[in-house]
Amino acid sequence: MAVIGELLKRAIDVYGFIVSDPDPVAAQREVLLQLIKKAKLTAFGKKYNFSQILTSDDPVHAFQQAVPVHDYDRMNADWWHYLLEGHQNVTWPGGQQYFALSSGTTSTSKAIPVTDDMLEAIRKAGIQQVMSLKNFDLPSDFFEKQIMMLGSSVSLIEKDDHQEGEISGISAANIPGWFSGYYKPGVEIASIQDWDERVHRIAQEAPSWDIGSLSGIPSWIEMMLKEVIAYNRLNTIHDIWPNLQVYTTGGVAFEPYRKSLETLLARPLTYIDTYLTSEGYLATQKRPDTSSMALMVDNGIFFEFVPFVEANMDEAGRVREDATILSLAEAEENTDYVLLISTVSGAWRYMIGDTVMITDKKRAEIQITGRTKHFLNIVGEQLSVHQMNDAMQLMQQQFDIEIQEFVVSAVRKEGEYINKWYIGSNRTVDNQTFAESLDRELRQANKNYNVARTKALKGVEAEVIPVEQFYRWSEEFKKLGGQAKIPRVMKEADLLEFGEYIKSLS
């Protein structure tokens, strides 16, 4: 047994016994007070009377009454554009060295401020994740192994007074010195901008590394592993990294990728889910007997919950001014909520676009259920991404295929609406049979969808295509690698353009 690994494991175990998880509700109240106190003299704090909120008997309610809900467009138009122009003390004290460029599933490019306080919060969240490993019964020698963090390039874009890049690249560029010996592929390779070149270099260097864990979005991790296996003529990735035991996933739901990923392994890994966004490190899975993640309730982020019902949302998928908005103390389990966050980067009551469900309130554990704009409800389907993912897992079983990506939209055909699906798989099947089975499963699982199928939704079509075509589209029109994600729901015009691109590949 490795001495260093044993010492690290013991230290983690001792830390876990000494430091217990805080009471979520009390911790959230304290976080909000800290945020308001620190930002009270900023332009934002002065406009919304943060000093007065601090004197209130109920600061949470006073904060909710005083400060409006923001999405990115509103936050940027009213406040953050000043930061990009070099102003300071706008929504958070001082300025910032970094802006995180969003490369998620929306088409609008976003620049999210990343303050020094946020970088420190992300580091603390990483420590919480590491400390929670004591719950996963890992051997001591695991703690000596290297960590493959497959994110975006750490070669950031230099601007006049700041740098820009994806949050994973910014985080990797700021890893502490003591961690550099564990971090792979290392700064040199991680600085390569071209995705294919970066992955090729990883494949070349792979035999000299002893990787114990992986971290990154499932689709890009899978592509990297395939390249390493092919280049080094392996059967599985464990042939070259025999000590690989943990995969820390995030960004999208992992289950749709599990089957295809495990074909690349000699044995299953310990899977740990995380919730790192451009706006902050929001949650991490802390125990093995659940797939839920614990919110970082004591680490610079205040969470609010908007019941995801029609009365609270406008036509553009934004939270209405008069919406019902709850604190963690008021929210309930097993309900879909739109998540709002206020952070040490100067985001205030900010809608990040995700919907979540609280699965264990005492532990502040959640699951991501979808995106507010990736909720298919053109003709009353009311399909969430969570329900779509469940249906895809059933399709994998029924047709004995691997489904790594999919996208859907309601499109008009001969004057009537149908749902049109593109399914990225490892092999093709009969499209009509697939569409009928998918339609049948969705009708059984969702009563609103079933009603829509008897009224305005006249049909369902599906095209099962090679998953590589999704990635080629992403490379050409979005970005390949890093934090880039394939959308699950598109507008009609965008899906039709996607379909034309797929046709051009055949």
MARKOLGU-764817 format. One record per residue (C-alpha): residue in one letter; x negated, y negated, z negated. Coordinates in steps of 0.2 Angstrom, whole numbers, plus 5000, padded with zeros to 4 digits. Layout:
AXYZ/...
REM end
This chain:
M500050005000/A499349835005/V498849734990/I499249564998/G500949625003/E501349694986/L500849534978/L501949434990/K503449554987/R503249544968/A503149354969/I504749354979/D505649474967/V505149364952/Y505649204961/G507349284964/F507649324946/I507049154940/V508049054953/S509849094954/D511049034967/P511948874962/D513748854960/P514248804977/V515648674973/A514548584960/A513048584972/Q513948514986/R514548364975/E512748334970/V512148344988/L513448214993/L512948094979/Q511148114984/L511548075002/I512647924998/K511347854985/K509847864997/A510847795012/K511747655003/L510647515010/T510647575028/A511747485040/F512947635040/G512947635021/K513247445020/K514747455032/Y515547595023/N515247525005/F514147674999/S513747574983/Q515647564979/I515847754983/L514547794970/T515547714956/S517147804960/D517847934948/D518048054963/P516648014975/V517048154987/H518848084990/A518247904991/F516947955004/Q518248045014/Q519347895013/A518047765018/V517047855032/P517847915048/V517448075057/H516148065071/D515748175086/Y514048155095/D514748025107/R515447915094/M513947935082/N512747895097/A513747745104/D514047665087/W512347705078/W511047825085/H510647735101/Y509847595090/L508647725084/L508147775101/E507847595104/G506647585089/H507747515076/Q507547585058/N508747595043/V510247635054/T511047785047/W509647845036/P508147755027/G506747715039/G506447785056/Q506047955063/Q504648045073/Y505748165081/F507348185091/A508148355094/L508748375112/S510248485112/S510248625125/G511848715119/T513348765129/T513948585133/S513448495149/T513048335140/S511248305135/K511148245117/A509748175106/I509948215088/P508848115075/V507648235065/T507048145049/D505548195038/D506948235025/M507748355038/L506048435042/E505848465023/A507648535021/I507248655036/R505648715027/K506648735011/A507948835020/G506648945027/I505948975010/Q507749025004/Q507849145019/V506149225014/M506649234996/S508249325000/L507249465008/K507149544991/N508849604994/F508449705010/D507349835002/L505849805013/P504149895010/S502749795003/D501649805019/F503049715029/F502549555020/E500849555028/K501449575046/Q501649435059/I503249345064/M503649325082/M504649165083/L505249145101/G505948965102/S505748825114/S504048745119/V503148655105/S502448545118/L503548395114/I504048245125/E503048095120/K504047935119/D503547755113/D503847785095/H504447965094/Q504348135101/E505848245108/G506148425110/E507248565105/I507448595086/S506548765087/G505048685095/I505048535083/S505148655068/A503748765075/A502648615078/N502848575060/I502548745052/P501448735036/G499548775039/W499648925027/F500949005039/S499948985055/G499149155053/Y500749245053/Y501549145067/K501549215084/P501449185099/G500449045091/V500448855096/E499448885112/I500649005120/A502148915112/S501648755121/I501848825138/Q503348745146/D503748875159/W504749015152/D504149155163/E502349105161/R502549095142/V503349275141/H502049345153/R500649275141/I501549355126/A501549525136/Q499749505139/E499249465121/A500549585113/P499349735110/S498249625099/W499749575087/D500549675073/I502249605073/G503449645058/S504849535063/L505649445077/S506649275077/G507649195092/I509249195102/P509649385107/S509649365125/W507949285126/I507249405113/E507849545124/M507149475140/M505449455131/L505449635124/K505849705142/E504349605149/V503149665135/I503749845138/A503649835157/Y501949755157/N501149875144/R502050025152/L502850075135/N504450175131/T505050065117/I504349905109/H503850015094/D502550095104/I501549935103/W502249855087/P502550005076/N502849895061/L504249795068/Q505649805055/V506649645055/Y507549535068/T508149365062/T509549315075/G510449155077/G511349035089/V512649155095/A513549315089/F512349465089/E513549605090/P513749595109/Y511949615111/R511649755099/K511849905110/S510749845124/L509349785112/E509349945103/T508950035119/L507249945118/L506850015101/A506350175094/R507350145078/P508650005073/L507949855064/T508649765049/Y509649625056/I509749455047/D510849315054/T510449135053/Y511348965057/L510048845064/T510748695074/S509948545081/E510748455067/G510048565053/Y509848735045/L511548765039/A511648945033/T510749115032/Q511249295028/K510649335010/R511249515008/P511249665018/D513049725014/T513849585024/S513749505041/S514149335033/M512949195030/A512749085014/L512948905017/M511448805011/V512448714998/D511048624989/N509848575003/G510348405010/I511948445020/F513748415014/F515048525022/E516848485026/F518248595034/V519648545046/P520948685048/F520848725066/V522648705071/E523448595085/A524048465073/N522248425068/M521448415086/D521648295101/E521748345119/A519848325121/G519448455106/R519048315094/V519648305076/R521148175075/E520948025064/D522448085053/A521848265052/T521848365036/I520048385030/L519548485015/S517948505004/L517248675000/A518148664984/E519848644993/A519548765008/E520148945008/E519549105014/N520049195030/T520549035039/D519748955055/Y518948785051/V518148655062/L516448615053/L515948445048/I514248395041/S513448245033/T511548265032/V509848195028/S509548155046/G510948025045/A512448125053/W514048075044/R515648175044/Y514948245060/M515848375071/I514548495077/G515848585088/D515748755079/T517248845070/V516948945055/M517849055043/I517449065024/T517349255020/D516749235002/K517049064993/K516149104977/R514549144987/A514949005000/E514849135014/I515449105031/Q515549175049/I515449075065/T517049115074/G516849005090/R516648835097/T518048695097/K517848675116/H517548855119/F519348905113/L520348955128/N522048885127/I522548815144/V524248895145/G524448955127/E523149095127/Q522449035110/L520949145112/S519449115101/V517649165105/H517749285090/Q519149375098/M518349375115/N516749455107/D517849585098/A518649635115/M516949645123/Q516349775110/L517849875114/M517549865133/Q515749925130/Q516450075121/Q517850115134/F516650095150/D515050155142/I514149995147/E513149855139/I513949685140/Q512649545136/E513549395143/F515249335149/V516149175153/V518049145156/S519149005162/A520948975167/V521048945185/R522448925198/K522749055211/E524149025223/G524948895212/E524949005196/Y523649015182/I522649165179/N521149205167/K519549235178/W518149325169/Y516349355174/I515549495164/G513649515163/S513249705161/N511849825164/R512949915178/T514549885188/V516249965185/D517849945194/N518349765192/Q520249795193/T520149935180/F519049825169/A520249675170/E521749785166/S520949865150/L520349695144/D522049615147/R522849765137/E521649745122/L521849555121/R523749575122/Q523649695107/A522449585097/N523249415100/K525149385099/N524949215107/Y524049285122/N525349415124/V526749285124/A525749185137/R525549335148/T527449345149/K527549165154/A526249045162/L524749165162/K525149265178/G523649375179/V521849425174/E520449455185/A518649515181/E517049525190/V515649635182/I513949575188/P512149605184/V511749505168/E510149445177/Q511249335188/F511849235172/Y510049205167/R509549155185/W511049025184/S510448965167/E508648945174/E509248845189/F510548735181/K510248725162/K508648795155/L507848965152/G507349015135/G507248925119/Q508948875112/A509848885128/K511448975127/I512649045141/P514448965139/R515849075135/V517248965141/M517148845156/K518248715164/E519048775180/A517948675192/D516348735183/L516848915184/L517248895202/E515548825205/F514748965195/G515749095206/E515049015221/Y513249025214/I513549215210/K514149235228/S512649155235/L511549285226/S512349435235/
REM end
